[in-house]
Amino acid sequence: MNSVKAALKERIKELTCLYEVSSILVDADPKKHLKTFRAIADSIKVGFQYPEATEVVIKHGTYKVATGEILNDKYLTTKIKVFDEVDGFIKVYLNDDSLDFLTEEQPLIDNIGIKIGDYLDRVASKQNAARLRQQMEHADRLAIIGELTAGIAHELNTPLANILGFAELLKDDLEENTAAGADLDKIIKNAIFSREVVKKLMFFSRAMPQEKTLVNIVPQVKEAINLLDATFRKENVRYSVDIEDEEMLLHVDTVQLTQILFNLTINAIYFSPPDGLVQIRVSQDAKNIYLEIFDEGPGLSEEGLEKVFQPFFTTKPTGSGAGLGLSVVHGIVTSHNGSISAKNNETKGAVFKVSLPK
């Protein structure tokens, strides 16, 4: 009778454990997996026959929790599957060689492993759906902005060219009038700035035609950096260029490649402190060519990392930029079937990485 009572008591513990795990998963916060797994591990420990000698380890992806120190290699284990792919495990250890597991304890953790996998499936499905919805909304916004900017750029291009042309003619007629000449210089300077903004709008809306050719981009990269040498010196920023090979062949629009290099490098210069270092690295593998621009600036905020390639988003002071430079780069890279990413360095600053398929 005592053995029957003991067996019944263990079954009740196992059922209670399953109920607790189910309750934990129902109330779980998808953003706090560690907390969830820790609670489940504690519940499993109590649900086994010898809780005082039992330690539980749960691992999923980069998440791992343990109830205590593992002193023995005697354990039961089960897999955690997410979308039918193994992505973790549960291991239950006995730290006492004189003790053994019950036959029913393996099915217990098998069931718990299935429950955790089902929960992670649901979380991943919701996250994928939310991400897809955001991508679709973002694509819709970009399409609308692209149509608007293409129209704006077209309408502004002609009058800006006229303003710039007539201002330069007028300046020739007023060579002796220093005050008027200074005012005209301001008009010309602002007209040139506005023309550059229009060009960026046209790049962003992809109204600028592409002429892709197979070229060795190494001379192109070196020339672009040489052209920026004066800017580096003016801003008191150092730079280094690391090009892996002397020949890197790529199907690319060379004008747009220069635009990528200019925009990313000028952005790095802008955010670099005096005597800061900007590193330009160019490398390749069998399929892609990679451009990496490192700076030693303040880095990007969480909002900046999320929105850095969105049009008209900028962290620069008003008047210092239209927030189109990185959007233009993103558009050019995408039109070349490539990818671009931004992240903060481990120590300081940010790094932008462009991948372009050969």
N, C-alpha and C positions, 0 to 999 in steps of 0.2 A: 504493500500500500504506500509506503514511503517513497518507493521508486516511482510509482504512478503519480503521486503528488509532485515529486521533483520534476518529472517529465512535463507534467501539466504546467507547472510554474515556469519552466523554460519556454514552453510554447506561448504562454501569455506574455513573457518578456519579449519574445521575437515579434509577436503580433503588435505589441505596444511600440516596439522599435519601428516597425513598418508604418504604423499610424503616425508616429512622431515625424518620421522622415517625410511622409506625404504632406503633413501639416507645414513642415519647414519649407518645402518646395512651393506650396500654394502661396505662402506669405513672403517668399523670397524677393529681395530686391535684385533685379538683373545686373545692377552696377556694383553689387557687393558679393561676388562669388566667394571670396575668402570667408566672410562671415557665415554664409550659407553652408559651405563645406565643413567649417569648424563645428557648427551645430550638428550636422549629420554625423561627423566622426564621433562626437561625444555621445550621440544617441546610440550608435553602433557599439561603442565600448560598453555602455550599460546593458545593451541587449544581449551580449554574449555571456556564456556560462560563468567565466571567471573574469569579471571586469577589472579586478585589482591587478591581474597579470596580463591584461589585454591592452595593446596599443594599436591605433588605427592611423593609416596614412591614406589620404585622398589626393590624387593629382589629376589636374585637367589643364592642358596647355601649359601656360606659365604659372598657373596657380597650384600651390601645394600646401597642405596642412597636415599636421601630425599631433596626436594627443599626448605624446610623451616620447621618452628615449627608447630606442629599439635595442634590446640586449640579446636577441636570439634570432636565428634565421628560420624559425618555424612559423609559417604563415599560410593563410588562405588569401586568394586573390581573385578579382573579377575585372573585366574590361569595362570601360565607359566608352560608348560609341555615340558619336554625333553624326547624323546623316549616314549611318552605317559605316563610318570610318572610325577606327580606334583612335581616341584622343585623350586617353587617361586611364586610370585604374583606381581600384580600392584594394588595399592590402591590410589584413588584420593579423597582427603578430601575437604570439604567446611567448612571454618572457620567462616561462618556467618549463624546463624540459620534462618535469614529472607530470605535467598536465597535457591534455589533448583536446582538440576541437570536437564538438558534437557533429554528427552527420548532417543535422538540419541547418547548421550555421553557414555552410557553403551556399545552399539555395537562398538563404536570407540575404547575403551580400550580393548574390546574383540579381535578385529582385531589386535591391537598392540601386545597383549599377544601372539597371534598365530604367528605373524611375529618374535617376539623375540624367541619363542620356536623353530621355523624353523631354525633360525640363529644358535642357540645353538646346535641343532641337527647336522647341517653341521660342526660346529667347532669340536664337539665331534667325529664325524665320521672321520674327517681328522686326529685328534690327535690319535685316536685308530689305524687308518691305519699306521700312522708314527711309533707308538709304536710297532705294530706288525712287521713292516718291520725291525726295529732296533733289536727286539728280535730274528727274524729269522737270521739276519746277525750275531748277537752275537753268536747264537747257532752254525752257520756254522763255525765261527772262532774257537769256543771252540772245535768243533769236529775235525777240522784240527790240532789244537794245541795238542789235546788229543792223536791223532794218532802219531804225531811227538814225543811228550814227552815219550809215551810208548816205542817207538823204541829206543830213546836216552837212556832212563833209563835202558833198557835191555842190550844195548851194553856197557854201562859204569859200570854196576854192577860187572861183573866178574873181569875186570882189576883193579877196585878200591879195591876189596877184596884181590886181589893178592898183590897190593902195600902195603896195610895195614898189611897183614900177614907177608910178607917178611921184612918190615920195623921193625916190632916188634921182629922178629927173629934176625935181624941184631943188634938191640939194645942190646939184651941179650949177643951178642958176643963182644960188644964194651963197656962193663960196665966201664972200666978204662979210656976210652977216653972221657973226659968230653965234649970237643968241638963237636966231632962227635955225641955224645949222644944228645946234645942240638939241633943239626941240624936234627937228626932223630925224635926228639920230634915234631919239626915243620912239618916234613913230615907226621907223624902220625896224628897230630892235623888237618892238612889240608885235609888229606885223610878221616878222620872221618867227617869233615864238608861237604866234597863232597858227602860222602855216605848218609848223612842226606838230602842233596839236591836231590839226586837220589830217596830216599824214598818219598820225597814230590812230585817229578815228578810222581812216581808210584801211589801215592794216588790220585793226580790230574787226571791222565789218567784212574783211577779206575782199574789199573792192579792188585791192592792188593785185594785178595778175602775177602768177608765179612762172618762173622759168627755171625748172629743175634740170640740172646737168650733172654728170658724173665728174667730180673734181677732187683733187687732193686738197683738203681743207687746211692743211698745216700752214701754207703761205698766207691764206686768208685770215687765219687766227692771229698769226704774227703781225700782219699788217694792221689788223684792227687794234691790237694792243699797243702797237707803236703809235698809232694815231691818238691813243688815249694817254700817252706818256706825259704830255703837257698838263693834262687834267690831274693826273696823279701828283705831279710836282706842285701844281698850283694849290691843291688841297692838302699838301704835306702828308701824303699817304704812300707807303711803300707797296711794292707788288712783286710777285714771283710768278713765273710761267713754267709749268711742268708739262711737256708734251711727250707722250710715251713713245711715239714712232715718228719718223720723218715723212712717212706716207700713210695717209688715212683717207681712203676713197669713200665718197658719200654722194648719193643723189640728192642735191639740195639746191635751193634758190640762193645763190651766193649773197645777194643783197639782203635777203631776209636772215641769212646766217649772221651777217654783220650786225643786223638789227638786234638779234638775240644777244650777241656778245656785248654790244654797246649798252643795251638797256640793263642787262644783269650786272655788268661791271660798273657802270655809272651809279647804279643803285647801291652797290657794295661800297663804292667810294664815298657816297653821300653819308652813309651811316657809320663809316669808320672814324675812329678818334684820330687826332693828330699823331703821326708816326705809327698809325695802325698798319697792319699788313693785310693786303688782299691777295689771295692765292687763286690762280687760274690753272686748272688741271684738265688735260685732254687725254683720254685713253680710249681703248677700243677692245672689243672681243670679236668673235666670229660673226656676230649678228648686228651689233650696235656700236655707235660712237658716243662717248659720254663727255659732256662738258660740265665741270663743277666749279662754282665760284664761291670761295670762302671769304668771310669778312670777320672783323673783330669788333663789330658794333654791339648794341644792346640786345640783339636778338629779337625774336618775334613773340608777341603776346599770344595767348590762346586764340583770341579773336583774329589776330593777324595771321596766324597759321591757317585758320579756317577760311579767311576771306582774301588772302594776299593776291590771288589771281582774278578776283572779281573786278569788273570795270568800275572806275571812279572811286575805288577804295584806296585810301592812302593814309599813312601815319605821318606824312610830312606836313609842316605848317601850311596854312592857306596861302596860295600864291607860289608855292615851291614845286608844285606838280599837279597834274590833272588826274592822277590815279589811273593812267592808261598804260604806262610802260610795261608793267608785268602782265597785264591783260593782253597786250600786243604779243609779247613773248609766248604766252600760253596759246594764243590763237595760231601763231606761226608754227610752233612745235606740234600742235594738234593737226594742222594741215599737212604736216610732213609725216603723219602717223607715229609721232613720237610721244614722249611723256615728260613732264616736268614736275619736280617736287621741291618743297621747301621745308627745312627743319632747323632747329637750333643745334649748335655744336655743344658738345659735352662741357667744354670750358667756357667759351664766350663766343658771341656772334652767331651768324646764321650761314647756312650753306644751301645754295640752289643747285639742283642736279638736273641736267637735261639729257635725255636718252633719245638718239635719233637712229632709226633703222637704216642699214646700208642698202 
